[in-house]
Amino acid sequence: QVSNAGESEISGIEGDFTWAPIDNLVIGGSATTLDFAYGEYIGGCTAPADVAFRIANKTKKGCVQNQAGQTGNNAPELAASMYANYYMNLNSDLDMVLSMNANYQDEVYSNTDNDPAGVHEAYTKINASASLQNSNGLEVSVFARNLTDEITATQILDLPLVPGSHFALWAPGKEVGISIRKTF
């Protein structure tokens, strides 16, 4: 069932900072708080509730639910990130950059029916990299993403034809690699 929220109430605050405490070091971060609630939203039910409604009422028409007061999807109450970059000039043609960042996201629903099985738990992911940048445009980096090896989904959805089942699109776990780039 396709529908649109008739009304919502959204408030929050966002802030960020950048600080260079010593030469060659930059530290920064940001944080966002969000309070999102539907004021009026008649939307589809979860897949299990929809099947139960159709069977109980002997109808092909699906059920709807009023989600007034419920949170919107992909709307974490808190999201924050921090980073530190250290820049070092090795010689007239070569620079090194050491980077580390951490990203936090509070729990969210990724589906519009707010199915409890579709909740993404809160997580923190940490990334690090070391890069050599040549003045001729060549950059070689060694990186590690998601060092905390957080297993998270980007989306969790009901499978409408299989009540109680869900489908998830997974984000990568820990990744370690080498990147080579050349700009012309």
C-alpha angles and dihedrals in degrees: 000000000000117000141145132229110261094203140357139181116219128177134158148129133241132194138172138182141194122198132180104194094173137007113292096012123103121181123185146155148166139212133195130191119195134187108190122171131162112241091191127002126149103189141153124294125242113278095255092048091047093052092046090050093050093049095045093048097035091230139127091216112101126233126253132208133205107235095186108149094017123118122259122247121268090015110126117192089223133021123170140169138186132188141182125197124187117195122199128180107216096181139330092290104031133065130179125210123192114194137182129174138173126204125194128190127181120227117291142178113238095192128070095231093063092229107183088224088062097060117125109213121229115272145178121212123193124200131186136183143173118204135187113204121193121202089237090068099262116133126182118188136182110203143179118197126193094009089177087061092226110184105216136161124225091207137007118194138178117250099227097201094048108052114217093020126113138193122216133194105211128215117223118274121219112338127190121182154129124256126198120191133175124192120200 
